[in-house]
Amino acid sequence: MSDWHTKSVSDTHASLSTGEGGLSDTEAKRRLEKHGHNELTVQTGVSPLKIFLSQFKDMMVIILIIATVISALLGEYIDALVIMIIVILNSIFGFAQEYKAEKALLALREMSAPDAKVIRNGKETIIPARELVPGDIILLHTGDMVPADCRLIEAINMKVNESALTGESHPVNKNEESTHVKETFLGDRKNMVYSSTVVEYGRGRAVVVGTGMHTEIGHIADMIRKEQFEPTPLQKKLHKLGKQIGAAILAICAVVFFVSIIRFMIDPIPGVPLGDEILEMFLVSVSLAVAAIPEGLPAVVTISLALGLQRMARRHALIRRLPAVETLGSTTVICSDKTGTLTMGVMNIKLIHTMEKVYDVSGEGYEPVGDFTVKGGKITPSADNHLSLMLRAGALCNDSKLVKDGEQWSVQGDSTEGAFMVVARKGGIDPEALNRDYGRVAENPFDSDRKRMSTVHKAAGDACHVYAKGAMDTILPCCTHVMTSSGPRPLDEQAKAEIEIMNDRMAGEAYRVLALAYKDSECLIDEAQAESNLVFLGLAGMIDAPREDAIEAIKECKQAGIRVVMITGDHKLTAISIAKQMGIAKEDSLALTGVELEQMTDRQL
């Protein structure tokens, strides 16, 4: 893959022989034949026959099959039948578990964008995403899944959720003007968008630079496809035991056979030919070998592993191969992804800070269920005018929607704005009813330069309210007053310093902090008028909160002597803060960035 993030828009166009009008149909067809379809190479699923035959590769099973054949040749048909039944039942049981896991894995469809908006022959059209080729110009809007790796050529207020690729739970602001050095980490490349990520906000245009297996997600798929399965510790031990048992049985049988022949030669039995004695001793030695083989061992091992697999399945863990169950019992280090594994993968407002109070908010995910507490005491949000005003500001100065589909809640739009919708509902506010009562009459949308947005809403009579939210350092300069329990008071230098300290403290605890402000106003005002003389309301801290069950699981791992390592695409300080909250990191724990890790040798690691 080329370093497209180091190139300017013009250099990218020149390298791909394309332009603002996109490719012609003829050129696109030629490139499709050269580069292939924009899809991941899917590894063919293992056939049922191959899964079944793999059950007979174990050394102990091979010894049992040999014993079955010898028993049958010796006329011991009952012994042969019993051993064969054990072997077949063992294989069927192992096959059933592994085949079920394979089918479940195949059912997990790969992420894909079925269609793409593209400019061909200078005109906008929609084509199947699999027909995209390097050099195509594509159009991206809110809610679109990026269909290929692309260099942005235009980005308007664009935010992209890259958690599927980098683990970064915050949407990333994008722009087309920046260029980066070659070593820039994937999550810091502001001028690139990658396949299987999602546009959460804004719109843009981009030129395709990589398709199919030549994308970042394709690189990951290729590594997974080439993964080599190593024998588990139990498989290695059973294989070694099988060899040892086989060697020991052969040695003992040989000793019995030759000692018996020597004894016969020293003291022959009258009337018995030597040939008959040799055949008799051979049959005795073989019978001894068959009797010495622990034919129940493979079945006992398989049943034990299957019971473990069933217990894991009840906890919604998918085990692909039976021996992997035992591997879990031998684990000493667990390397875990953060977003969606150790955390919810959802931004939640957990802390609201005003000049006088700190509100803690409980609840996880998008489900609007949770409590508000102050110093450990539960409060009713509707009875707190200041808090209610903050919740109303966050819900009205907002372009997202919180929707319920069956029992599942989800956010349509930017996940950061969705967090305000969730906390508003937790506080007893219905955003839809609120928007009906306070109709929006004007807005100043968010962009990456201003780092704030504001909306104007109709109030009683001819009056209006202005609500604003954004980064603290962009909202605070717009404010002349600060809200207190007794009402607004002038915003002096001391109050500003206190707000900045609050912001820094929350940011240091891995919260993403946004400030909220409002004012009573006339309805017909421009942007400058709307965003001046505001009343500062407070700070809202949101975070991709750790799962409670994950924290307990980490405690249990530590008690079992297992070390837990967190892997994430978050920035270093954020990652350290989350790791401390989860009990993974201590004050002296080591944290490495991707760049630092790349520069280390295996020995240093």
ABEGO torsion letter per residue (X at the ends): XBBAAABBAAAAAAAAGBBAAEBBAAAAAAAAAAAEBBBBBBBBBBBAAAAAAAAAABAAAAAAAAAAAAAAAAGBAAAAAAAAAAAAAAAAAAAAAAAAAAAAAAABBBBBBABBBBBBGGBBBBBBAAABBBGBBBBBBBGBBBABBBBBABBBGBBBBAAAAAGBABBBBBBAABBBBAABBAAABAABBBBGBBBABEBBBBBBABBEAABAAAAAAAAAAABBBBBBAAAAAAAAAAAAAAAAAAAAAAAAAAAAAAAAAABBBBGBBAAAAAAAAAAAAAAAAAAABBAAAAAAAAAAAAAAAAAAAAAGBBBABAAAAAAAAABABBBBBABGAABAGBBBBABBBBAABBBBBBEBEABBBEBBBBGGBBBBAAABAAAAAAAAAAAABBABBBBBBEABBBBBEBAAAAAAAAAAAAAGBBAAAAAAABBBABBBBBBAAAGBBBBBBBBBEABBBBBBBEBAAAAAAABABBBBAAEBBBBBAAAAAAAAAAAAAAAAAGBBBBBBBBBBBBABBBAAAAABGBBBAEBBBBBBBBBAAAAAAAAAAAAAGBBBBBBBABBAAAAAAAAAAAGABBAABBBBBAAAAAABBAAAX
